[in-house]
Amino acid sequence: MSSSSSSPSAGPAPSPLLTLPGAVAAEGPDEGVAAHYGDLFKEQRALADGSGFVDLSHRGVVTVSGADRLSWLHLLLTQHVERLPAGQATEALILSANGHVEQALQLVDDGETVWMHTEPGKQRELISYLESMRFFYRVEIADRTDEFAVVHLPAGSIGKVPADAAVRETAYGRDVFLPRGSLRDFADNHAPAVGVLAYEALRVEARRPRLGMETDHRTIPHEVGWIGSAVHLEKGCYRGQETVARVHNLGKPPRRLVFLHLDGSEVRVPVHGDAVRLAADGVEGRAIGFITTSARHHELGPIALALVKRNVPLDAALIAGADATAAAQEVVVAP
């Protein structure tokens, strides 16, 4: 049995790609990489067309190796990974005892090691939990954030990646775990660089939730559409499973994720945390939800994801933010 592991890092240094021409640093949860490189809509179109790459080197990278890695992770995660084929990408959650989402992991097994990336800074919390659950299992847990960076190639990209790199390939593209010292060479060979604002705009368009944006301290997987994609309903016991099963059988999560088309005539787009209200109640009305992520899309205009109460009528006209921006909803999670 192996018992070694690395100490969690304090987080990576700002990306060297912030020195590329036009780079404007991101703020908030994406601090450390570029928000954009001078032309947001051009960068969105590049991603949509399958060209360019996104620097996600601020995200935490954790590996689990050892003979028991998949069977052990299977006991801890919401996803069925016990027999995960090498090279097959998946996503999984770690829940609290009450079923609230604590971690959202993007992972792939290369045949010897499980590679996963998570939200910036969350790798420390993740490793602490994994260490506490290791017991007698033959696993090695390592924080690789200082050594490896994540870059994203969009779906349809013909960009080549190093033969020895771990790669997550999904319907949305490929996440490449790249040696951090190779970032600049990768950028030179996979131009144009695309900022995280463009990446986020296409994520909102695709109705894909993100930990810390579409979630808060009481989010359960059903509310944001993670059932099926990150939660396997027919696997064995894991922490929080009782809540998952109960809400699935009753079919009544307390909140639901919606997609919003926002009024394009407003100068200001509502941002994360801004209240969502029924238009009939006006700006002084009671909040029935909040904006989780908003974006200016190159084709759709201003759009957003929001978390609202389950019983909000599907045809209700909504307003968002202090400016009472009109918002038309589309169902993401059915009530």
N, C-alpha and C positions, 0 to 999 in steps of 0.2 A: 504493500500500500504506500502510495506517495502522499506526502502531507505538505509539500512546499507550495508557496504562493508568493505573489509580489505584493508590495505595499501599494495602496491606492495613491495615485498621483493627485496633485492639486489642480490638474488641468493643463492642457497644452498652451504653449505660447501663441500669440496671434499668428495667423497664417502668413507665410512668406508671400502668398499671392496677393496680399493687400498692397504690395508694391507694384502690381501690374497697372498699366495706364488706365486712368479713369476709375479706379477702385474707390468705392465709398464704403467705409466700415459699417457693418450692421450694429444694431443696438439690442438691448434686452436679451432674450434667450439665445440669440444667434450672434452675440458679441464674439469677436475674434476672427470672423470671416467677412467677406464682402457682401453688402446688401445688394449692390449692383455695380456695373462697370461703365455707367454713363448713359445707357439706353434701355430702360426697363422693358418696354414693349418689344423691342428688337430681341432682347434676351429671352422673353417668353416665346416668341415665334421660333427662335432657334431650338429651344427645348421641344416645342410641339412638333417641329420638323425632324427631330432626331439628331440634331447637331449640338456641338458644344459639350460642356460638362459643368457640374456644380461642385464647388469646394465645400465639403461638409466636415472639414478637418477639426472643427470645434467639438464634434460629438465624441462621447466616451466609447472606447473600444475595450471589450473584455473577452478573454478566451477561457474556455474550459476544455482541458485535455484529459487523457487517461481512459482506461478500459471501461469504466462505469459512467462515462460522461452523459450518454444519451439516456440510459435507464435512470440515472440520478436526476437529471433535469426534468425527465418525464414526471417525476413525483412532485416537482415544485412549480411547474409552469401550467398554464391553462391550455396549452397546445399539446397535441399528440406527437411526441418526438422520439419515442422509444426506438422506433425503427426508421427514423428519418434517413432517406437515401443521401449519400454523399452528393453535394452540389445542389440539392433541392432547397430553395429558400422558403422560409416561413416566418411568421411573426407570432409572438406570444406575450402574455401578460403575467405579472406577479400581482396577486391580490392580497389585501389584508384579510384578517379572520372574518371580517364583516362583508367581504366581497368588494371592497372599494379598490380601484386601480392604483397601484403603487409604482409599477414599472411597465413600460412597453418596450419590447425587445425586437429588433430585426436581426435574424440569425440565419446561419448556414453552417453545415458541417462539411469539412473538406476530406473526411475519411479518417482523420486523426485528431482533429481539433474542431470544436464549435466556436465560430467567430460570431460575435454579436456587437451591435452598436446601439446606443441609447442616448437619451437627451444629455446635453452638456452638463457635466457635474454629477449626473445621476449614477455614474459608474462607481463612485465611492459607496453610496448607499447600497447599490446592487451587490458589490463585493462583500460588504459587511453581512448582508443577509445570506449570501451563498456560503460564506465561511461558517456561519452559525449553524448551517444545515448539512455540513459535510460529513460528520460522524466518521464511520469506518469506510466510506466509499473511496474507491481508487480514482480520484480526480485531482487535477491541479488547476487552480483558479489564478488568473493573472490579469492585472490592469495593463493593457498594452497601449493606452492612449498616448503616451510619450513616444512610442515607437512607430505606431501606425496611424494613418489618417484615412478617413472615408471620403471618397469622391463618387459622384453619381453621374452615370452616363444615361441619357434618356432612351426610351424605347425606340428602336429603329436605328440606333447609333451603330456605326461600323467601326468605331474607335477600338483599337487593339489595347489589351491590357497585358501586363507582365505575366508570363506563363506560370509563375509560382505565386501569384496573388490569389487570395481568397475572394470569391465573387458571389454576391447575391443577385440572382437574375429573377425579376418579377415582371408582371404585365406592364409596370411603369418604367422599367429600365434596369440597369445594373448598378449595384453598390459595390465598389471595389475597395478592399482593405489594402492600402498602398503604404510601403515604407515611407515614413514622414519625410525623410531626406530626398525622396524622389518626386515630391510635389511639383517643384518647378519644371523638371524635365517632362513630367506628365502634362503640365499646362502647355508647354511649348509644342507638344505633339497632338494635343486634343483641343486646340482653340476652336471657337471662342469660349472664354470663361463666362459663366453665367452666375449671377448673384442669387442669394437665397430668397430675395423678394419674388423673383420670377418662379423659382421652385415652389414657393408657398402659394403663389397665385394658381399654379396648375394643380397643387394639392387641394386647394379649396374647390376648384372646378370639379375635381374627381371625387369630392365629398369624403376625403380620407381624414380621419381624426388624428390629432397629435397630442401626446401627453403634455400636460401643462398649458395647452391652449384650449382644446376641447374638453379638458378634464379639470376638476377641482378635487378637494379632499374627500368628497362624497360620491364621486362618479362611479357607477357600476357599468360593466361592459355593454349591457343591453342598450343603454341610453345613447351611445355614440356609434353603434353599428359594428362593434367588434365581435359579436357572436358569429361564428363561422370562419371569419378570417383569422382571428387570434384566439378564439375560444372553441375548443372541441367539446361538443356536448355528450360524447359517448366514451370518454376516457375515465380512468380511475380517479381516486381522490386527490385533491390538492387543496391548499388553503383557500378558503372563500367559496368552495364549490357549492356549499349548501345554499348560499344566496343566489348563485348563478342558476341552480336547478329550480329553486322556488320561484324566482321572477320569470324564468322561462316558461314554467308550467302555468303560472297565473297570467302571463302575458301583459303585465302592467308595470313597466318601469316608471318611476316617478317623473322623469323628464325625457325629452327626445330631441335629437339633433335635426336641425332643419337647414336647408340651403336658402339663401336670400338673394334676390335681385334687388339692388339698392337704387334709389333715385339718382340718376347720373347728373342731375342739374346742381347737386350740392357740391360745394367746394371741398368740404371736409367729409371724409368717409369715417363712419363710426369705427372705433377700435376695440380691441380686446377689453372686456369688462363693462362696456357701455350697456346700459339697460335697454331691453326690448319691451315694448308695451303694445297693447291693443290700440290701433289707430282711433277707435271709437272713444277711448278713454282719454286721449290726448297726452301731452307731455307730463301732466300732473298725475296721470293714472298710476296704478300699481304695476310694478315691474312683473312681467310674466316670464322673464328669461334674460339672457345677456349674450352679447356678441362674443364669439370665441376667437375667430380669425376673420379679418377682412382683407380685401385686395382690389387693386384696379387691374382688370383683365383685358388683354389686348383685343378680344373680340366681344366679350360679354359686358364690358364696362365694370362698374363697381359691384362687387359680389361679397358675400360673407357666409360663414357658418355661424349658427347660434344654437344655444341650448335653451329650450323653452319647456314649460310645464306640459305634461302629457295631454291634459284635457284642453289645450288651446285648439279651437276649431281649425281644421285643415284649410278652410277657405277664409280665415280671418285676415283682414288687412292689418299690417303691423307697422310700427314706427320704431326707430332705433336712435339712441343717443340724445344728447341735449338739444340738437338741432331738429329733432323729430323727423329724421330722414325716412321717407316712405320705403317700405320693404315688402316685397311679395315673396311668399314662402313656397318652397317645394319640399316634399316629403323626402327625408333621408331615412329616418327610423319611424316606422308606422306606429301610431298610438295604440 
